[in-house]
């Protein structure tokens, strides 16, 4: 029981630290992927401006990210151990826990996700998560708080399945080092963490773009895809990719790395 509690503490603490460190990068990524307008002659200037205060919805965003990422990574590890204990091994043991937990987390978190992204628009008059949730509820209805959940599940679940599978793959394939070799273990954990983070971010960038566009337009997922393709061609698939890789890969990598440590 104590070991389980310690594992949970490690995962949720690591997730919280990663969320705090990453908030400005996440904000820049949300603005870029949503197509919110920022003044600036090039990507670097706009990215720099997107990372600057004033920050909106900081506490709610950090809490939402922390519990979600911690639940997915801890739940995936605990779920895999449970499935193996009842004789289920291989790909099913690796992918089923993050699939189930990731889907549940995305459904629970969706109103918070929609509200926190909505208020990052520099042109928005909504300055808090509560005001955004109230506005969406009053103008579009209760169910509208979950608008975009389909794209959210389609992007979040594969992202964490990919991250967990890559982490486990690297764990098996990287040369094992002496437990007393601190530098060797540091390099090994860093390699595993960075690979998992980047893989998860690159794979799901298009679905981030689709979900954020759904928040802006309130269109269904099919119409959103057609609108994006008509306006930008296939280039929409990589919209905000650079900022997203940074914003997604870093917290995943930090969470895995700190949990290992």
DRENDRENBA-54139 format. One record per residue: z, x, y of N, C-alpha, C, O, CB in turn. Coordinates in steps of 0.001 Angstrom, whole numbers, padded with zeros to 6 digits, always signed. Glycine has a CB too. Example, Ala and Ser with C-alpha at 12.3 -4.5 7.8 and 13.67 -1.06 7.14 Angstrom:
+007800+013190-005690+007800+012300-004500+007800+013200-003300+008465+014236-003319+009046+011308-004473/+007080+012850-002250+007140+013670-001060+007870+012900+000030+008039+013409+001138+005725+014084-000598/
***
This chain:
+000000+000826-001208+000000+000000+000000+000000+000859+001255-000743+000589+002199+001209-000934+000008/+000850+001912+001264+000905+002804+002426-000418+003501+002639-000849+003689+003777+002012+003837+002261/-001084+003895+001527-002383+004569+001626-003419+003635+002236-004221+004047+003073-002854+005054+000239/-003397+002369+001810-004323+001380+002348-004072+001185+003836-005008+001139+004634-004187+000042+001600/-002763+001069+004210-002415+000896+005624-002872+002079+006448-003388+001909+007552-000912+000701+005787/-002684+003296+005912-003094+004500+006627-004605+004546+006806-005093+004923+007871-002616+005747+005887/-005356+004161+005763-006816+004111+005859-007247+003139+006953-008121+003448+007762-007434+003703+004508/-006620+001952+006968-006956+000954+007986-006628+001477+009377-007428+001326+010301-006204-000362+007724/-005462+002089+009534-005062+002647+010830-006066+003684+011309-006442+003700+012481-003665+003272+010741/-006499+004553+010396-007460+005608+010744-008776+005002+011229-009318+005434+012246-007715+006531+009529/-009289+004014+010516-010571+003407+010868-010501+002680+012208-011399+002828+013037-011012+002440+009776/-009450+001901+012428-009364+001124+013659-009023+002009+014861-009485+001750+015973-008319+000020+013509/-008222+003044+014642-007943+003986+015733-009204+004736+016126-009505+004880+017311-006842+004981+015325/-009941+005213+015129-011189+005940+015395-012196+005044+016107-012883+005489+017026-011794+006478+014083/-012287+003782+015685-013221+002839+016312-012863+002584+017770-013742+002478+018625-013237+001516+015544/-011562+002486+018049-011112+002244+019425-011428+003438+020314-011923+003266+021428-009603+001948+019457/-011150+004639+019838-011445+005845+020618-012946+005943+020883-013362+006265+021996-010943+007115+019880/-013755+005665+019864-015208+005713+020019-015683+004699+021057-016569+004998+021856-015898+005453+018674/-015094+003494+021048-015499+002457+021998-015145+002839+023430-015929+002597+024348-014843+001128+021638/-013975+003432+023628-013554+003852+024972-014482+004939+025505-014951+004865+026641-012093+004359+024953/-014740+005945+024678-015618+007048+025083-017015+006531+025421-017669+007020+026342-015700+008111+023968/-017451+005546+024668-018858+005158+024690-019217+004057+025686-020400+003758+025852-019252+004722+023344/-018239+003444+026354-018560+002268+027167-019670+002515+028193-020590+001700+028264-017323+001801+027881/-019643+003590+028992-020733+003787+029966-022103+003922+029306-023101+003444+029846-020459+005024+030804/-022155+004568+028145-023427+004714+027427-023898+003372+026880-025086+003055+026921-023287+005731+026280/-022956+002593+026370-023304+001245+025883-023851+000401+027023-024836-000316+026846-022072+000550+025248/-023224+000476+028189-023677-000309+029351-025105+000086+029734-025943-000777+029992-022719-000104+030562/-025374+001381+029769-026722+001848+030111-027737+001348+029088-028846+000954+029450-026760+003388+030190/-027357+001363+027808-028247+000890+026751-028500-000608+026870-029637-001056+026720-027660+001214+025378/-027451-001390+027138-027592-002844+027274-028534-003186+028419-029366-004083+028286-026219-003504+027501/-028415-002484+029541-029278-002727+030697-030724-002372+030364-031644-003119+030699-028794-001914+031916/-030923-001230+029703-032285-000780+029372-032955-001710+028377-034110-002092+028565-032258+000640+028809/-032241-002079+027316-032841-002920+026275-033074-004354+026742-033978-005031+026252-031956-002926+025043/-032262-004815+027684-032409-006175+028196-033504-006272+029250-033927-007371+029605-031094-006658+028776/-033965-005130+029750-034985-005150+030791-034437-005541+032142-035196-005954+033019-036083-006084+030413/-033104-005418+032334-032526-005692+033645-033063-004674+034644-033291-003514+034301-030969-005651+033593/-033261-005112+035859-033894-004259+036859-032882-003354+037563-031844-003805+038047-034624-005114+037883/-033217-002074+037605-032444-001088+038357-033414-000289+039205-034527+000011+038773-031618-000153+037410/-032990+000057+040416-033831+000876+041275-033802+002322+040797-032776+002819+040333-033371+000780+042744/-034952+002990+040919-035048+004388+040514-036469+004742+040185-037192+003935+039600-034150+004674+039323/-036884+005930+040547-038282+006317+040375-038610+006752+038957-039782+006812+038587-038623+007425+041323/-037585+007059+038148-037847+007467+036773-036681+007084+035870-035646+006608+036336-038103+008978+036698/-036872+007302+034559-035889+006886+033561-034530+007556+033785-033491+006908+033652-036401+007207+032159/-034533+008832+034119-033271+009573+034255-032421+009003+035384-031210+008838+035231-033547+011065+034509/-033054+008700+036523-032307+008145+037660-031758+006767+037314-030601+006465+037606-033205+008061+038915/-032594+005923+036686-032136+004575+036317-031025+004640+035272-030071+003864+035327-033312+003734+035783/-031148+005559+034328-030115+005712+033296-028796+006165+033918-027725+005676+033559-030570+006724+032218/-028893+007105+034857-027697+007591+035551-027022+006449+036312-025800+006303+036274-028061+008742+036521/-027830+005644+037003-027278+004516+037768-026637+003486+036843-025613+002893+037181-028378+003850+038614/-027235+003277+035689-026704+002290+034739-025341+002689+034193-024567+001838+033754-027674+002100+033586/-025052+003979+034221-023767+004460+033712-022664+004435+034761-021500+004682+034445-023920+005861+033184/-023021+004137+036008-022054+004202+037089-021255+002904+037223-021739+001831+036863-022759+004513+038392/-020009+003012+037753-019254+001794+038088-019986+001024+039187-020877+001589+039821-017800+002143+038542/-019643-000254+039439-018499-000960+038838-018799-001413+037409-019904-001856+037096-018116-002173+039694/-017789-001291+036558-017916-001724+035179-017403-003161+035050-016390-003529+035644-017144-000772+034229/-018113-003949+034273-017718-005344+034052-017396-005562+032579-018111-005087+031697-018837-006316+034511/-016316-006283+032329-015973-006650+030956-015561-005481+030089-015806-005480+028882-017121-007335+030322/-014930-004474+030703-014588-003248+029952-013646-003544+028791-013930-003184+027649-013944-002210+030885/-012520-004204+029083-011506-004433+028046-012059-005292+026914-011872-004974+025740-010264-005103+028651/-012744-006388+027271-013291-007276+026243-014319-006560+025379-014353-006748+024163-013921-008509+026887/-015165-005731+026011-016184-004992+025261-015542-004007+024304-015940-003916+023143-017129-004255+026213/-014552-003272+024781-013877-002268+023943-013154-002932+022774-013225-002449+021644-012875-001445+024784/-012456-004046+023042-011765-004753+021957-012777-005270+020930-012575-005121+019724-010922-005928+022519/-013864-005877+021413-014879-006410+020507-015513-005338+019645-015682-005516+018439-015946-007117+021288/-015867-004218+020273-016472-003115+019516-015490-002506+018527-015851-002193+017393-016981-002037+020467/-014238-002338+018966-013243-001636+018144-012959-002372+016852-013023-001791+015769-011951-001451+018919/-012641-003663+016970-012286-004386+015746-013507-004566+014851-013397-004518+013626-011673-005755+016085/-014692-004778+015475-015903-005012+014675-016282-003776+013870-016482-003848+012657-017073-005421+015580/-016379-002633+014562-016789-001408+013874-015736-000982+012861-016072-000549+011759-017039-000279+014884/-014449-001103+013232-013381-000746+012301-013395-001621+011061-013221-001132+009945-012033-000849+012986/-013605-002930+011259-013635-003864+010123-014792-003548+009189-014641-003589+007968-013743-005315+010617/-015953-003231+009766-017134-002967+008929-016948-001689+008115-017204-001682+006911-018403-002856+009802/-016503-000606+008762-016371+000658+008030-015202+000630+007050-015339+001066+005908-016195+001817+009008/-014055+000120+007489-012914+000054+006575-013180-000944+005454-012917-000662+004285-011632-000330+007335/-013710-002124+005823-013995-003145+004820-015036-002700+003816-014951-003031+002634-014453-004407+005487/-016035-001936+004297-017080-001440+003393-016504-000471+002371-016844-000510+001189-018201-000755+004189/-015623+000399+002855-015009+001381+001952-014084+000698+000952-014125+000992-000243-014228+002437+002753/-013244-000220+001448-012324-000934+000566-013093-001825-000415-012735-001931-001588-011336-001779+001393/-014164-002468+000093-014969-003334-000763-015662-002568-001869-015738-003030-003008-015992-004067+000058/-016170-001385-001526-016838-000556-002534-015849-000139-003633-016184-000158-004818-017466+000698-001872/-014640+000234-003230-013623+000622-004214-013272-000563-005112-013097-000407-006321-012353+001152-003505/-013172-001747-004509-012836-002936-005302-013938-003253-006311-013662-003512-007482-012600-004147-004382/-015197-003230-005845-016315-003535-006749-016380-002531-007900-016636-002909-009043-017649-003536-005974/-016149-001261-007597-016148-000250-008668-015011-000486-009652-015146-000215-010846-016035+001161-008075/-013877-000997-009140-012726-001243-010024-012985-002372-011010-012329-002462-012047-011493-001566-009199/-013959-003248-010676-014286-004340-011607-015621-004089-012318-016208-004995-012910-014338-005684-010855/-016085-002829-012242-017246-002425-013024-018593-002593-012352-019622-002557-013026-017259-003173-014262/-018612-002776-011036-019888-002901-010307-020148-001606-009552-019364-001212-008689-019867-004122-009319/-021259-000943-009884-021569+000359-009295-022956+000331-008655-023621-000704-008614-021491+001475-010364/-023372+001496-008158-024738+001658-007666-024987+001008-006319-024056+000818-005537-025692+001100-008656/-026254+000661-006037-026637+000116-004723-025866-001143-004335-025562-001346-003159-028113-000190-004712/-025548-001992-005317-024829-003233-005010-023445-002947-004446-023010-003596-003495-024709-004104-006262/-022757-001978-005030-021416-001629-004550-021467-001027-003148-020525-001172-002369-020744-000646-005516/-022577-000347-002831-022709+000270-001514-023118-000714-000428-022641-000627+000704-023707+001383-001576/-024001-001651-000767-024595-002504+000263-023931-003874+000417-023954-004442+001509-026039-002700-000040/-023338-004417-000653-022763-005758-000560-021601-005852+000429-021577-006783+001233-022297-006201-001920/-020627-004918+000405-019517-005042+001365-019956-005013+002833-019547-005895+003588-018527-003933+001130/-020785-004024+003283-021198-004086+004693-022073-005290+005014-022067-005767+006148-021937-002829+005063/-022832-005795+004030-023657-006989+004244-022779-008202+004544-023011-008918+005518-024543-007265+003009/-021777-008427+003708-020900-009596+003870-020034-009454+005124-019951-010375+005937-020004-009777+002623/-019395-008300+005270-018474-008115+006398-019239-008064+007715-018800-008635+008714-017647-006827+006217/-020387-007378+007718-021186-007283+008937-021660-008642+009420-021674-008910+010622-022375-006382+008708/-022049-009504+008478-022491-010859+008837-021337-011660+009440-021505-012317+010468-023056-011592+007597/-020176-011604+008806-019003-012338+009317-018597-011838+010700-018311-012635+011594-017816-012201+008345/-018572-010530+010872-018191-009940+012159-019152-010368+013253-018727-010697+014361-018151-008410+012062/-020453-010366+012951-021452-010724+013961-021296-012180+014390-021419-012491+015575-022872-010482+013422/-021026-013069+013445-020849-014491+013773-019603-014686+014639-019641-015413+015631-020742-015343+012480/-018508-014041+014266-017255-014176+015026-017406-013607+016438-016902-014181+017404-016099-013463+014292/-018096-012488+016547-018169-011745+017807-019267-012229+018756-019281-011828+019920-018383-010297+017513/-020191-013083+018287-021389-013378+019074-021109-013909+020486-021739-013423+021426-022221-014373+018340/-020203-014877+020693-019960-015309+022077-019520-014163+022984-019926-014086+024144-018907-016402+022099/-018692-013280+022449-018238-012127+023226-019391-011170+023505-019521-010652+024614-017111-011394+022489/-020225-010937+022498-021374-010043+022663-022322-010594+023722-022763-009864+024609-022120-009857+021321/-022632-011885+023625-023558-012476+024598-022991-012387+026009-023707-012041+026949-023855-013943+024239/-021708-012699+026160-021092-012685+027486-021040-011277+028075-021337-011090+029255-019686-013268+027417/-020668-010288+027265-020539-008923+027791-021893-008347+028189-021983-007601+029164-019875-008014+026754/-022943-008682+027449-024275-008201+027817-024799-008936+029050-025416-008326+029923-025251-008375+026641/-024554-010243+029123-025018-011046+030261-024493-010490+031587-025242-010408+032560-024577-012509+030096/-023225-010110+031633-022634-009672+032908-023001-008239+033282-022628-007768+034357-021131-009795+032843/-023734-007535+032402-024181-006184+032773-025401-006216+033686-025767-005191+034260-024501-005373+031520/-026037-007380+033829-027183-007506+034726-026722-007265+036159-025899-008027+036667-027852-008905+034588/-027232-006218+036832-026795-005932+038201-027047-007094+039159-026383-007205+040189-027495-004697+038714/-028010-007963+038821-028332-009093+039695-027475-010327+039403-027567-011325+040118-029798-009449+039554/-026650-010269+038369-025860-011436+037977-024681-011657+038917-024054-010705+039382-025360-011277+036545/-024385-012939+039193-023209-013299+039988-021968-013461+039125-020873-013697+039635-023468-014580+040757/-022147-013333+037805-021024-013458+036880-020359-012090+036735-021015-011112+036376-021493-014005+035491/-019065-012024+037012-018387-010723+037046-017385-010513+035917-016807-009432+035798-017685-010564+038353/-017173-011530+035091-016198-011382+034007-016698-012079+032755-017570-012946+032812-014825-011949+034421/-016133-011685+031626-016511-012289+030339-016162-013773+030329-016947-014592+029852-015806-011566+029164/-014995-014120+030849-014576-015526+030848-015519-016386+031695-015852-017510+031319-013134-015653+031373/-015943-015846+032840-016869-016612+033687-018223-016766+033019-018867-017805+033166-017036-015934+035051/-018665-015758+032291-019952-015840+031586-019890-016859+030452-020812-017656+030275-020352-014459+031030/-018800-016832+029687-018642-017800+028586-018587-019221+029143-019221-020129+028606-017356-017494+027761/-017823-019406+030225-017722-020734+030850-019083-021207+031358-019455-022366+031173-016709-020707+032011/-019818-020300+031997-021140-020639+032542-022110-021040+031426-022819-022040+031542-021715-019447+033338/-022132-020256+030350-023036-020560+029227-022664-021902+028610-023539-022716+028317-022981-019439+028151/-021370-022135+028413-020894-023384+027810-021244-024591+028678-021713-025609+028170-019378-023323+027588/-021013-024476+030003-021230-025611+030905-022709-025906+031138-023086-027064+031318-020555-025349+032230/-023539-024883+031137-024954-025086+031468-025847-025248+030238-026911-025861+030323-025451-023927+032294/-025423-024702+029099-026307-024701+027929-025672-025264+026669-026353-025485+025668-026769-023314+027656/-024359-025497+026720-023692-026108+025576-022954-025108+024703-023161-023899+024806-024690-026843+024747/-022089-025630+023841-021225-024808+022994-022025-023930+022045-021733-022744+021891-020279-025690+022201/-023036-024514+021407-023825-023779+020415-024562-022603+021062-024860-021612+020395-024832-024721+019725/-024855-022714+022359-025578-021640+023052-024803-020322+023052-025390-019256+023237-025876-022056+024487/-023509-020392+022849-022704-019164+022767-023098-018329+021555-022851-017123+021520-021207-019506+022702/-023713-018973+020557-024170-018258+019361-025684-018051+019360-026253-017627+018354-023753-019018+018106/-026339-018351+020491-027778-018102+020581-028021-016600+020454-027378-015803+021137-028367-018654+021925/-028935-016223+019594-029192-014803+019340-028470-014263+018123-028614-013087+017788-028802-013999+020531/-027679-015121+017444-026918-014631+016293-027844-014217+015153-027518-013312+014385-025935-015703+015807/-029011-014884+015039-029941-014514+013967-030419-013073+014144-030388-012278+013205-031149-015477+013939/-030861-012748+015362-031284-011371+015629-030107-010422+015550-030257-009273+015135-031950-011266+017001/-028924-010899+015949-027725-010063+015878-027391-009660+014453-027068-008504+014182-026547-010787+016490/-027473-010633+013537-027216-010345+012116-028309-009434+011568-028028-008477+010845-027143-011661+011285/-029570-009743+011921-030691-008940+011422-030606-007486+011875-031107-006594+011190-032008-009542+011882/-029976-007239+013025-029890-005849+013489-028559-005198+013109-028527-004017+012764-030078-005792+015004/-027459-005956+013168-026156-005347+012915-025957-005017+011448-025485-003933+011106-025049-006264+013385/-026317-005950+010585-026085-005732+009155-026882-004535+008629-026295-003660+007994-026452-006991+008364/-028227-004461+008875-028951-003264+008409-028446-001967+009045-028441-000912+008410-030430-003417+008701/-028017-002063+010322-027534-000849+011001-026345-000257+010267-026303+000946+010009-027150-001155+012458/-025379-001103+009932-024182-000583+009281-024397-000323+007795-023793+000593+007236-023034-001547+009467/-025248-001113+007149-025599-000786+005762-026252+000598+005730-025913+001433+004891-026558-001870+005151/-027197+000832+006656-027865+002136+006724-026860+003245+006980-026883+004279+006313-028938+002137+007819/-025972+003028+007957-024990+004055+008295-024072+004361+007114-023790+005522+006818-024162+003615+009501/-023610+003306+006443-022705+003498+005297-023429+004195+004146-022885+005109+003527-022135+002140+004819/-024667+003755+003862-025430+004355+002758-025751+005818+003056-025614+006674+002182-026735+003565+002509/-026181+006109+004296-026478+007505+004664-025218+008354+004600-025253+009485+004117-027093+007579+006079/-024102+007810+005087-022824+008535+005018-022475+008875+003576-022120+010014+003271-021692+007703+005654/-022575+007879+002679-022249+008104+001267-023234+009078+000614-022845+009915-000200-022246+006771+000503/-024535+008954+000990-025552+009855+000445-025258+011300+000854-025298+012214+000030-026963+009436+000926/-024963+011485+002136-024662+012832+002631-023370+013366+002000-023244+014559+001726-024541+012827+004175/-022429+012469+001780-021169+012874+001147-021440+013446-000252-020825+014429-000664-020188+011667+001061/-022372+012809-000969-022692+013259-002325-023559+014520-002330-023389+015385-003190-023400+012149-003084/-024495+014630-001366-025500+015687-001410-025105+016961-000676-025548+018047-001050-026770+015179-000843/-024284+016850+000359-023894+018065+001085-023009+018934+000199-022201+018414-000572-023157+017710+002405/-023156+020259+000304-022310+021148-000498-020834+020915-000203-020433+020811+000956-022671+022615-000234/-020046+020835-001238-018605+020649-001037-017977+021975-000611-018383+023053-001045-017924+020110-002336/-016976+021852+000250-016308+023047+000757-014831+022987+000380-014296+021927+000056-016482+023175+002299/-014195+024133+000430-012766+024232+000136-011989+023351+001114-012209+023440+002322-012280+025713+000220/-011085+022501+000617-010304+021644+001517-009542+022426+002593-009224+021883+003651-009323+020824+000710/-009254+023701+002318-008529+024522+003289-009444+025154+004330-008973+025730+005311-007764+025604+002574/-010745+025045+004115-011722+025603+005065-011961+024587+006186-012821+023713+006074-013075+025965+004342/-011189+024717+007261-011243+023715+008338-012597+023692+009035-013123+022620+009334-010149+023986+009364/-013163+024861+009295-014454+024927+009986-015560+024358+009100-016422+023619+009576-014785+026386+010388/-015537+024698+007820-016533+024180+006895-016470+022664+006790-017504+021996+006784-016347+024801+005526/-015273+022123+006707-015106+020670+006644-015523+020003+007943-016051+018892+007941-013661+020317+006324/-015280+020696+009063-015680+020173+010370-017193+020038+010452-017703+018997+010865-015167+021081+011498/-017922+021093+010057-019389+021063+010078-019936+020011+009118-020897+019308+009431-019957+022442+009718/-019317+019914+007960-019774+018956+006953-019614+017521+007453-020525+016703+007324-019000+019147+005639/-018457+017232+008019-018205+015896+008538-019109+015569+009723-019592+014444+009851-016749+015762+008944/-019335+016562+010594-020196+016345+011757-021632+016050+011327-022277+015159+011881-020162+017571+012684/-022134+016796+010341-023502+016583+009839-023655+015186+009266-024624+014485+009557-023859+017630+008767/-022692+014791+008453-022712+013468+007828-022639+012365+008882-023360+011371+008792-021548+013327+006834/-021786+012535+009865-021561+011522+010890-022781+011330+011781-023186+010201+012059-020361+011896+011735/-023364+012438+012227-024519+012368+013125-025723+011754+012414-026435+010933+012993-024875+013768+013655/-025952+012150+011161-027076+011602+010397-026937+010088+010235-027911+009354+010403-027167+012278+009015/-025738+009625+009910-025504+008190+009714-025695+007427+011019-026294+006351+011031-024089+007944+009160/-025190+007981+012114-025289+007313+013409-026720+007178+013886-027124+006102+014325-024488+008058+014436/-027490+008244+013809-028881+008216+014279-029728+007289+013415-030546+006532+013938-029483+009634+014275/-029540+007339+012105-030317+006483+011199-030091+005009+011516-031043+004230+011571-029944+006770+009735/-028840+004630+011723-028530+003238+012029-029109+002785+013352-029570+001650+013473-027048+003036+012038/-029089+003664+014350-029565+003306+015691-031082+003156+015746-031590+002187+016309-029122+004353+016697/-031801+004106+015166-033268+004087+015229-033827+002877+014482-034757+002225+014956-033851+005390+014640/-033261+002584+013324-033767+001495+012488-033708+000148+013200-034612-000673+013048-032980+001424+011194/-032651-000083+013975-032403-001439+014473-032687-001624+015964-032384-002685+016509-030984-001812+014201/-033256-000632+016634-033542-000778+018060-034392-002017+018378-034058-002743+019315-034247+000462+018565/-035489-002291+017627-036306-003471+017958-035507-004774+017950-035749-005656+018774-037459-003587+016980/-034561-004896+017025-033777-006122+016939-032757-006223+018072-032397-007324+018487-033070-006197+015596/-032291-005078+018571-031455-005092+019779-032242-005668+020946-031740-006512+021689-030950-003667+020122/-033474-005211+021103-034330-005679+022193-034564-007190+022071-034451-007919+023056-035683-004919+022188/-034888-007653+020868-035148-009080+020646-033902-009907+020955-033985-010926+021641-035606-009328+019191/-032754-009471+020451-031508-010221+020696-031190-010308+022187-030852-011380+022688-030334-009562+019952/-031295-009192+022891-030971-009184+024319-031958-010035+025119-031580-010673+026101-030966-007746+024854/-033231-010043+024693-034223-010879+025370-033920-012366+025113-034135-013203+025990-035662-010521+024885/-033427-012685+023928-033025-014057+023628-031882-014499+024538-031838-015650+024972-032609-014185+022156/-030954-013578+024825-029867-013900+025751-030417-014246+027130-029939-015174+027782-028880-012725+025854/-031427-013493+027569-031994-013689+028905-032791-014984+029013-032704-015679+030026-032881-012515+029269/-033561-015314+027991-034544-016395+028089-034133-017682+027387-034679-018746+027679-035841-015935+027529/-033168-017599+026456-032758-018746+025634-033873-019262+024734-033820-020400+024268-032278-019868+026523/-034879-018434+024489-035959-018811+023579-035546-018545+022132-034707-017677+021891-037253-018039+023921/-036112-019267+021163-035874-018951+019749-036446-017571+019410-037217-016998+020179-036505-020036+018831/-036057-017059+018262-036428-015689+017908-037943-015511+017797-038474-014489+018234-035768-015297+016595/-038657-016505+017211-040111-016382+017066-040814-016339+018413-041669-015484+018638-040658-017535+016240/-040462-017255+019312-041063-017279+020652-040715-016020+021442-041530-015519+022216-040599-018521+021421/-039503-015516+021242-039091-014287+021929-039969-013116+021510-040400-012324+022348-037615-013970+021636/-040233-013009+020212-041088-011919+019715-042500-012033+020276-043092-011033+020683-041132-011926+018176/-043043-013251+020298-044395-013440+020832-044455-013124+022321-045425-012533+022796-044868-014873+020585/-043417-013517+023057-043357-013239+024497-043313-011724+024753-044034-011211+025609-042116-013928+025131/-042474-011031+024014-042354-009579+024183-043665-008879+023850-044093-007970+024562-041226-009027+023300/-044299-009310+022759-045565-008683+022365-046657-008938+023405-047443-008046+023723-046016-009208+020990/-046696-010159+023929-047702-010506+024942-047508-009680+026215-048483-009258+026836-047633-012011+025274/-046259-009450+026601-045968-008743+027845-046059-007222+027706-046507-006534+028624-044594-009122+028330/-045630-006705+026553-045493-005254+026425-046261-004653+025253-046298-003432+025103-044054-004905+026288/-046878-005496+024415-047499-004963+023205-046414-004460+022264-045250-004849+022366-048500-003827+023545/-046817-003589+021348-045840-003059+020386-044832-002123+021039-043866-001708+020399-046556-002327+019266/-045051-001788+022314-044121-000899+023019-042723-001509+023129-041744-000785+023310-044657-000579+024416/-042625-002842+023021-041292-003454+023130-040356-002972+022021-039136-002987+022182-041405-004982+023084/-040937-002542+020887-040118-002083+019756-039285-000855+020110-038239-000611+019508-041008-001770+018559/-039756-000084+021090-039047+001146+021454-038386+001045+022832-037907+002046+023366-040009+002328+021431/-038362-000165+023410-037739-000321+024725-036255+000045+024664-035496-000500+023862-037913-001766+025238/-035864+000975+025527-034465+001395+025558-034055+002261+024389-032862+002462+024163-033591+000206+025602/-035030+002790+023624-034712+003549+022410-033829+004760+022700-032842+004993+022002-035993+004004+021729/-034184+005532+023731-033426+006763+024015-031971+006455+024316-031070+007096+023774-034050+007522+025193/-031740+005475+025181-030359+005138+025532-029639+004478+024363-028429+004641+024209-030328+004214+026754/-030378+003729+023533-029751+003077+022390-029312+004082+021335-028221+003961+020777-030703+002071+021778/-030151+005069+021059-029776+006089+020071-028485+006776+020500-027601+007024+019681-030910+007134+019896/-028385+007078+021786-027164+007704+022303-025985+006754+022191-024916+007129+021712-027352+008139+023762/-026191+005507+022642-025092+004548+022704-024613+004094+021334-023427+003813+021158-025508+003355+023502/-025519+004017+020356-025141+003554+019020-024719+004706+018120-023729+004608+017396-026294+002798+018380/-025474+005795+018169-025194+006917+017261-023837+007553+017552-023110+007921+016629-026294+007975+017371/-023495+007683+018837-022242+008364+019185-021017+007635+018632-020202+008273+017967-022121+008493+020699/-020841+006304+018878-019631+005671+018332-019585+005629+016812-018512+005767+016224-019516+004277+018856/-020752+005439+016157-020754+005469+014686-020339+006857+014202-019508+006993+013303-022161+005092+014121/-020932+007886+014814-020626+009261+014419-019149+009585+014688-018475+010180+013848-021540+010255+015175/-018657+009189+015862-017245+009459+016210-016310+008749+015244-015322+009329+014793-016940+009012+017662/-016621+007485+014920-015759+006725+014003-015692+007402+012638-014606+007582+012088-016271+005277+013851/-016845+007778+012090-016873+008435+010770-016178+009784+010848-015363+010121+009988-018333+008612+010268/-016499+010556+011879-015951+011913+012024-014432+011881+012135-013743+012634+011447-016552+012607+013258/-013900+011002+013007-012459+010976+013220-011727+010413+012009-010601+010813+011713-012125+010157+014457/-012373+009482+011310-011749+008956+010083-011645+010049+009019-010652+010143+008298-012559+007754+009533/-012700+010878+008938-012678+012004+007990-011576+013000+008323-010920+013552+007439-014031+012718+007981/-011388+013217+009640-010411+014220+010055-008980+013764+009777-008032+014493+010068-010577+014531+011537/
***
